[in-house]
Amino acid sequence: RDAERREVGRVVTVAARCRVRISGIIMERFWVPLCILTVAGFTFNTSELIPIGLLSDIAGSFGVSEARAGMLITVYAWVVALMSLPLMLLFARMEYRRLMLGVVGVFVVSHIATVLSTGYYSLMVSRIGVALAHSLFWSIAPAMAVAVAMAVAMVAMAMAAAAHCAVEDTGLMASTEDIVQI
């Protein structure tokens, strides 16, 4: 009996070490993409909202009224609202990762164009590019986050099932007779 108990303790210790190593893989493989999506979501929302606080400065820099500078916000919102569904339907068959890379590319290029714009209309065109990227981002980011979360849940369930099978296969589960005798 003592030898069996030592063996059980050794197997449990080995299983605990494996679990920690697997958990490290889970952290690296699954949580990093969720963190990246979180930072990306913050960045997309910030780039949408910052011009609201800068309307007076934008109006002064481009020599337009504040109401006309406010059209940058209005057009941005309309583009996001009207183009989300058509763009998602257009790119529905594309792999999420490739689509997300394209969306981020359009986002970055449009922001560079925003910085380099010399007139009101070039600023408007660059903001429309950001709005198009924004509309696609929020169409696919939640689905990507759910896919990653489901993968984490599946790995956790697989780990639990593997541990259960390992315990059963090695005969470590105590029968009711063994429990009564202890």
ABEGO torsion letter per residue (X at the ends): XAAAAAAAAAAAAAAAAAAAAAAAAAAAAAAAAAAAAAAAAAAAAAAAAAAAAAAAAAAAAAGBBAAAAAAAAAAAAAAAAAAAAAAAAAAAABBAAAAAAAAAAAAAAAAAAAAABABAAAAAAAAAAAAAAAAAAAAAAAAAAAAAAAAAAAAAAAAAAAAAAAAAAAGABBBAAAAAAX
